[in-house]
Amino acid sequence: MKTRRFEDLNCWKEARKLRKMVSEITRKQYIRRDVIFCNQIRSAALSVMSNIAEGFESVTDKESINFLNYARRSCGEVRNHFYAALNDNYINEEEFEKLYEQACTTGKLISGFISYLRKSLRSKNIKL
């Protein structure tokens, strides 16, 4: 069955969970004071979701792959920010593990979708 909406993609659903988790931790008063950090991590988490959606709405699989690569890179940026949050004592080790695991799950699903699209292109003899 063909997926008709980006909202049905597992990678987008997990990216949405990731963004919600980021939103929740950045509402904490002691983190909110670090405006630059909050803006950066929120922006990166939103970028993951947005680029998956943009990729899905793209005309070609090649274009979709480009947007999915942006999403995957933003996911890496979010993981990096989790280390900064841990180092700055904004989150504890347990929170870090949950957040990091969600980012890894999201990234793996994005990578899987990229692989699927690449395989589809190869089967059609389209060069990447």
Backbone as a chain_set.jsonl record, in Angstrom:
{"seq": "MKTRRFEDLNCWKEARKLRKMVSEITRKQYIRRDVIFCNQIRSAALSVMSNIAEGFESVTDKESINFLNYARRSCGEVRNHFYAALNDNYINEEEFEKLYEQACTTGKLISGFISYLRKSLRSKNIKL", "coords": {"N": [[0.836, -1.182, 0.0], [0.572, 2.197, -0.84], [1.981, 5.015, 0.7], [0.237, 7.898, 1.419], [0.34, 10.337, 2.694], [2.578, 12.529, 4.406], [2.287, 12.426, 7.107], [1.776, 9.824, 7.688], [4.15, 8.502, 7.624], [6.523, 6.584, 9.372], [9.006, 7.617, 10.18], [8.468, 10.361, 10.271], [6.516, 10.442, 12.275], [8.023, 9.628, 14.482], [9.872, 11.694, 14.531], [8.203, 13.751, 15.203], [7.544, 13.022, 17.819], [10.088, 13.324, 18.922], [10.471, 16.103, 18.636], [8.461, 16.995, 20.337], [9.417, 16.067, 22.798], [11.747, 17.597, 23.007], [10.605, 20.128, 23.115], [9.287, 19.937, 25.562], [11.43, 19.636, 27.426], [12.715, 22.058, 27.087], [11.035, 23.855, 28.168], [11.484, 23.989, 30.812], [12.283, 26.036, 33.541], [14.991, 26.746, 34.216], [16.355, 26.04, 31.925], [15.106, 27.505, 29.968], [16.08, 30.047, 30.331], [18.435, 30.086, 28.938], [18.429, 31.288, 26.169], [19.546, 31.21, 23.578], [20.462, 28.543, 23.358], [17.982, 27.179, 23.678], [16.515, 28.133, 21.454], [18.105, 27.131, 19.394], [18.103, 24.269, 19.687], [15.372, 23.746, 19.564], [14.79, 24.672, 17.013], [16.351, 22.925, 15.454], [15.111, 20.463, 16.038], [12.549, 20.92, 15.018], [13.256, 21.202, 12.375], [13.914, 18.599, 11.634], [11.403, 17.279, 11.477], [10.154, 18.963, 9.584], [11.745, 18.783, 7.271], [11.42, 16.122, 6.58], [8.731, 16.137, 5.889], [8.821, 17.998, 3.745], [10.45, 16.572, 2.0], [8.834, 14.387, 1.441], [6.813, 15.61, 0.027], [8.098, 16.318, -2.248], [8.809, 16.331, -5.798], [10.399, 14.438, -7.105], [12.16, 11.331, -6.369], [14.89, 11.709, -5.992], [15.048, 14.359, -5.16], [13.571, 14.105, -2.829], [15.285, 12.5, -1.314], [17.374, 14.306, -0.868], [16.148, 16.181, 0.902], [15.551, 14.432, 2.998], [18.112, 13.779, 3.795], [18.862, 16.252, 4.877], [17.114, 16.255, 7.037], [18.097, 14.074, 8.485], [20.64, 15.028, 9.151], [19.918, 17.208, 10.763], [18.804, 15.804, 12.831], [21.077, 14.646, 13.915], [22.241, 16.982, 14.827], [20.456, 17.664, 16.869], [20.932, 15.512, 18.621], [23.558, 16.157, 19.342], [23.07, 18.543, 20.745], [21.808, 17.488, 22.949], [23.927, 16.401, 24.36], [25.215, 18.777, 25.077], [23.241, 19.859, 26.722], [23.275, 17.982, 28.778], [25.915, 18.289, 29.699], [25.749, 20.903, 30.655], [24.159, 20.571, 32.787], [21.408, 20.779, 32.387], [19.767, 18.703, 31.868], [19.374, 15.429, 33.302], [21.2, 12.305, 33.522], [19.418, 10.169, 33.041], [17.296, 11.448, 31.676], [18.738, 12.295, 29.466], [19.38, 9.808, 28.255], [16.839, 8.869, 27.438], [16.048, 10.89, 25.646], [18.164, 10.815, 23.814], [17.9, 8.219, 22.827], [15.439, 8.43, 21.508], [16.118, 10.246, 19.492], [18.001, 8.711, 18.108], [16.405, 6.559, 17.227], [14.68, 7.954, 15.519], [16.542, 8.945, 13.634], [17.486, 6.515, 12.541], [15.2, 5.547, 11.276], [14.805, 7.516, 9.359], [17.146, 7.137, 7.856], [16.62, 4.564, 6.932], [14.433, 5.064, 5.26], [15.652, 6.658, 3.347], [17.413, 4.759, 2.254], [15.548, 2.987, 1.155], [14.392, 4.638, -0.848], [16.663, 5.111, -2.423], [17.213, 2.525, -3.337], [14.936, 2.135, -4.845], [15.355, 4.038, -6.867], [17.668, 2.964, -8.053], [16.629, 0.593, -9.059], [15.152, 1.572, -11.101], [17.07, 2.364, -12.753], [18.101, 4.951, -12.394], [20.464, 7.403, -11.88], [22.071, 8.505, -8.915]], "CA": [[0.0, 0.0, 0.0], [1.351, 3.419, -0.98], [1.76, 6.062, 1.696], [-0.334, 9.053, 0.731], [0.573, 11.576, 3.444], [3.804, 12.454, 5.209], [1.892, 12.126, 8.478], [1.738, 8.373, 7.843], [5.528, 7.978, 7.652], [7.031, 6.31, 10.722], [10.096, 8.541, 10.521], [7.87, 11.649, 10.64], [5.86, 10.25, 13.578], [9.069, 9.616, 15.518], [10.418, 13.055, 14.568], [7.217, 14.537, 15.948], [7.776, 12.686, 19.238], [11.361, 13.952, 19.299], [10.243, 17.54, 18.782], [7.665, 17.192, 21.555], [10.316, 15.873, 23.94], [12.609, 18.783, 23.056], [9.754, 21.222, 23.571], [9.034, 19.756, 26.997], [12.61, 19.934, 28.265], [13.108, 23.471, 26.98], [10.091, 24.672, 28.946], [11.966, 24.079, 32.187], [12.691, 27.417, 33.788], [16.439, 26.946, 34.191], [16.826, 25.913, 30.541], [14.507, 28.61, 29.206], [16.926, 31.242, 30.456], [19.469, 30.001, 27.898], [17.604, 31.536, 24.982], [20.253, 30.76, 22.375], [20.389, 27.08, 23.349], [16.588, 26.771, 23.44], [16.165, 28.403, 20.057], [18.883, 26.252, 18.514], [17.643, 22.88, 19.753], [13.988, 23.717, 19.064], [14.864, 24.835, 15.559], [16.877, 21.682, 14.877], [14.082, 19.427, 16.165], [11.506, 21.239, 14.044], [13.835, 20.965, 11.06], [13.813, 17.16, 11.348], [10.025, 17.055, 11.019], [9.846, 19.764, 8.394], [12.444, 18.263, 6.095], [10.763, 14.868, 6.192], [7.504, 16.539, 5.19], [9.202, 18.577, 2.45], [10.939, 15.489, 1.153], [7.695, 13.588, 0.99], [6.049, 16.403, -0.931], [8.939, 16.583, -3.419], [8.352, 15.751, -7.059], [11.216, 13.274, -7.47], [12.822, 10.622, -5.273], [16.196, 12.339, -5.758], [14.791, 15.554, -4.349], [13.153, 13.601, -1.512], [16.49, 12.056, -0.617], [18.086, 15.505, -0.401], [15.478, 16.691, 2.102], [15.723, 13.452, 4.071], [19.476, 13.959, 4.302], [18.819, 17.422, 5.774], [16.439, 15.814, 8.259], [19.027, 13.211, 9.23], [21.681, 15.897, 9.727], [19.31, 17.953, 11.87], [18.658, 14.837, 13.921], [22.404, 14.602, 14.526], [22.421, 18.239, 15.561], [19.669, 17.538, 18.096], [21.691, 14.616, 19.514], [24.674, 16.948, 19.845], [22.547, 19.475, 21.754], [21.526, 16.729, 24.167], [25.197, 16.353, 25.106], [25.418, 20.102, 25.668], [22.286, 19.982, 27.824], [23.792, 17.143, 29.868], [27.122, 18.947, 30.226], [25.371, 22.124, 31.373], [23.241, 20.142, 33.852], [20.017, 21.097, 32.067], [19.082, 17.42, 31.961], [20.173, 14.425, 34.0], [21.618, 11.156, 32.701], [18.22, 9.416, 32.645], [16.625, 12.23, 30.632], [19.61, 12.233, 28.291], [19.231, 8.499, 27.618], [15.533, 8.814, 26.76], [16.095, 11.824, 24.519], [19.13, 10.306, 22.842], [17.305, 7.035, 22.204], [14.417, 8.889, 20.563], [16.819, 10.83, 18.344], [18.597, 7.6, 17.349], [15.301, 5.869, 16.556], [14.26, 8.826, 14.423], [17.601, 8.94, 12.625], [17.522, 5.214, 11.867], [14.048, 5.464, 10.38], [15.099, 8.398, 8.221], [18.151, 6.433, 7.048], [15.93, 3.462, 6.269], [13.62, 5.618, 4.189], [16.61, 7.051, 2.31], [17.854, 3.516, 1.598], [14.42, 2.512, 0.349], [14.285, 5.48, -2.037], [17.841, 4.858, -3.274], [17.004, 1.226, -3.981], [13.902, 2.363, -5.859], [16.001, 4.731, -7.983], [18.555, 2.02, -8.729], [15.809, -0.359, -9.802], [14.672, 2.285, -12.29], [18.297, 2.778, -13.45], [18.296, 6.395, -12.256], [21.689, 7.672, -11.126], [21.934, 9.449, -7.808]], "C": [[0.888, 1.256, 0.0], [0.973, 4.419, 0.111], [1.317, 7.324, 0.97], [-0.044, 10.381, 1.411], [1.863, 11.434, 4.254], [3.48, 12.096, 6.651], [1.833, 10.623, 8.755], [3.128, 7.736, 7.927], [5.976, 7.756, 9.098], [8.137, 7.268, 11.126], [9.547, 9.905, 10.926], [7.201, 11.557, 12.013], [6.886, 10.288, 14.709], [9.725, 10.987, 15.641], [9.48, 13.978, 15.348], [7.356, 14.284, 17.448], [9.043, 13.372, 19.746], [11.166, 15.443, 19.545], [9.446, 17.835, 20.048], [8.538, 17.055, 22.797], [11.237, 17.077, 24.115], [11.822, 19.974, 23.595], [9.517, 21.142, 25.077], [10.256, 20.098, 27.837], [12.988, 21.41, 28.204], [12.098, 24.403, 27.641], [10.532, 24.812, 30.402], [12.596, 25.452, 32.403], [14.196, 27.627, 33.669], [17.03, 26.756, 32.794], [16.334, 27.094, 29.712], [15.353, 29.868, 29.244], [18.049, 31.268, 29.419], [18.763, 30.08, 26.541], [18.262, 31.004, 23.713], [20.181, 29.24, 22.266], [18.981, 26.609, 23.011], [16.185, 26.982, 21.991], [16.848, 27.43, 19.108], [18.344, 24.825, 18.52], [16.192, 22.756, 19.259], [13.964, 23.807, 17.541], [15.338, 23.553, 14.881], [15.829, 20.574, 14.925], [12.928, 19.668, 15.183], [11.981, 20.963, 12.623], [13.754, 19.489, 10.674], [12.43, 16.861, 10.77], [9.761, 17.724, 9.679], [10.505, 19.211, 7.147], [11.908, 16.914, 5.654], [9.506, 15.198, 5.39], [7.828, 17.111, 3.808], [9.69, 17.509, 1.483], [9.805, 14.653, 0.604], [6.914, 14.313, -0.098], [6.851, 16.73, -2.192], [8.432, 15.826, -4.635], [9.11, 14.472, -7.399], [11.808, 12.609, -6.234], [14.184, 11.233, -4.967], [16.05, 13.565, -4.862], [14.379, 15.147, -2.931], [14.36, 13.197, -0.683], [17.278, 13.248, -0.086], [17.463, 16.048, 0.879], [15.617, 15.725, 3.269], [17.132, 13.495, 4.643], [19.562, 15.175, 5.221], [18.181, 17.035, 7.106], [17.371, 14.978, 9.128], [20.131, 14.041, 9.885], [21.132, 16.719, 10.895], [19.106, 17.053, 13.08], [19.994, 14.679, 14.666], [22.687, 15.857, 15.338], [21.66, 18.196, 16.885], [20.397, 16.641, 19.095], [22.866, 15.368, 20.132], [24.216, 17.903, 20.953], [22.195, 18.753, 23.049], [22.798, 16.585, 25.015], [25.463, 17.684, 25.787], [24.49, 20.293, 26.868], [22.733, 19.159, 29.031], [25.001, 17.803, 30.52], [26.8, 20.186, 31.056], [24.382, 21.858, 32.507], [21.811, 20.623, 33.636], [19.154, 19.84, 32.141], [19.983, 16.454, 32.721], [20.451, 13.254, 33.049], [20.41, 10.359, 32.187], [17.454, 10.142, 31.528], [17.425, 12.172, 29.328], [19.397, 10.929, 27.538], [17.919, 8.394, 26.844], [15.529, 9.693, 25.508], [17.0, 11.294, 23.413], [18.565, 9.1, 22.097], [16.249, 7.436, 21.171], [15.062, 9.493, 19.316], [17.446, 9.732, 17.481], [17.533, 6.827, 16.583], [14.846, 6.662, 15.335], [15.278, 8.801, 13.293], [17.667, 7.633, 11.851], [16.356, 5.072, 10.887], [14.233, 6.356, 9.155], [16.094, 7.718, 7.291], [17.525, 5.27, 6.288], [15.091, 3.937, 5.097], [14.508, 6.068, 3.028], [17.072, 5.815, 1.538], [16.772, 2.961, 0.683], [14.307, 3.322, -0.949], [15.458, 5.278, -2.985], [17.692, 3.547, -4.03], [15.975, 1.357, -5.103], [14.499, 3.057, -7.091], [16.899, 3.787, -8.771], [17.761, 1.033, -9.568], [15.241, 0.256, -11.081], [15.839, 2.778, -13.161], [18.475, 4.29, -13.483], [19.513, 6.618, -11.382], [21.41, 8.715, -10.048], [22.854, 10.625, -7.945]], "O": [[1.846, 1.343, 0.768], [-0.204, 4.633, 0.398], [1.961, 7.758, 0.014], [-0.163, 11.437, 0.789], [2.193, 10.347, 4.727], [4.317, 11.519, 7.346], [1.839, 10.197, 9.91], [3.254, 6.56, 8.266], [5.824, 8.638, 9.943], [8.205, 7.689, 12.281], [10.091, 10.545, 11.826], [7.305, 12.481, 12.821], [6.654, 10.895, 15.755], [10.094, 11.399, 16.741], [9.928, 14.874, 16.063], [7.293, 15.216, 18.25], [9.071, 13.923, 20.846], [11.642, 15.981, 20.544], [9.723, 18.808, 20.75], [8.411, 17.837, 23.739], [11.479, 17.522, 25.237], [12.317, 20.731, 24.43], [9.545, 22.156, 25.775], [10.133, 20.78, 28.855], [13.526, 21.952, 29.17], [12.299, 25.617, 27.664], [10.013, 25.653, 31.135], [13.339, 25.955, 31.561], [14.627, 28.611, 33.068], [18.113, 27.271, 32.516], [17.056, 27.616, 28.862], [15.346, 30.661, 28.303], [18.553, 32.333, 29.064], [18.538, 29.071, 25.873], [17.593, 30.409, 22.868], [19.872, 28.709, 21.2], [18.802, 25.74, 22.158], [15.58, 26.105, 21.374], [16.247, 26.964, 18.14], [18.15, 24.237, 17.456], [15.836, 21.77, 18.613], [13.208, 23.1, 16.875], [14.791, 23.147, 13.856], [15.673, 19.826, 13.96], [12.401, 18.726, 14.592], [11.199, 20.542, 11.771], [13.547, 19.169, 9.503], [12.31, 16.261, 9.702], [9.212, 17.115, 8.761], [9.891, 19.174, 6.081], [11.94, 16.598, 4.464], [9.254, 14.605, 4.341], [7.189, 16.753, 2.819], [9.378, 17.543, 0.293], [9.817, 14.257, -0.562], [6.413, 13.689, -1.034], [6.324, 17.358, -3.11], [7.725, 14.824, -4.52], [8.525, 13.525, -7.925], [11.944, 13.236, -5.183], [14.594, 11.274, -3.807], [16.83, 13.773, -3.933], [14.793, 15.772, -1.954], [14.447, 13.513, 0.503], [17.794, 13.201, 1.03], [18.176, 16.342, 1.839], [15.783, 16.155, 4.41], [17.328, 13.274, 5.838], [20.258, 15.135, 6.236], [18.652, 17.438, 8.17], [17.428, 15.15, 10.345], [20.511, 13.791, 11.029], [21.815, 16.9, 11.903], [19.223, 17.5, 14.221], [20.025, 14.592, 15.893], [23.298, 15.795, 16.405], [22.172, 18.648, 17.909], [20.474, 16.966, 20.28], [23.134, 15.224, 21.325], [24.891, 18.053, 21.971], [22.274, 19.34, 24.129], [22.741, 16.643, 26.243], [25.887, 17.721, 26.942], [24.9, 20.822, 27.901], [22.585, 19.594, 30.173], [25.098, 17.867, 31.746], [27.485, 20.485, 32.034], [23.839, 22.785, 33.108], [21.082, 20.851, 34.601], [17.962, 19.908, 32.44], [21.199, 16.635, 32.777], [19.981, 13.239, 31.911], [20.39, 9.929, 31.034], [17.021, 9.521, 30.557], [16.866, 12.021, 28.241], [19.249, 10.937, 26.316], [17.895, 7.888, 25.722], [15.061, 9.28, 24.447], [16.648, 11.321, 22.234], [18.732, 8.976, 20.883], [16.176, 6.851, 20.09], [14.588, 9.266, 18.203], [17.42, 9.821, 16.254], [17.734, 6.479, 15.419], [14.654, 6.103, 14.255], [14.913, 8.652, 12.127], [17.881, 7.639, 10.639], [16.523, 4.533, 9.793], [13.856, 5.982, 8.045], [15.909, 7.721, 6.074], [17.865, 5.024, 5.131], [15.045, 3.281, 4.056], [14.156, 5.88, 1.863], [17.116, 5.829, 0.308], [17.054, 2.52, -0.431], [14.145, 2.748, -2.026], [15.283, 5.272, -4.204], [18.005, 3.466, -5.218], [16.127, 0.766, -6.172], [14.179, 2.697, -8.224], [16.899, 3.802, -10.002], [18.179, 0.677, -10.669], [14.894, -0.456, -12.023], [15.65, 3.491, -14.146], [18.942, 4.845, -14.478], [19.593, 6.089, -10.273], [20.638, 9.656, -10.236], [22.857, 11.51, -7.09]]}, "num_chains": 1, "name": "protein.A"}
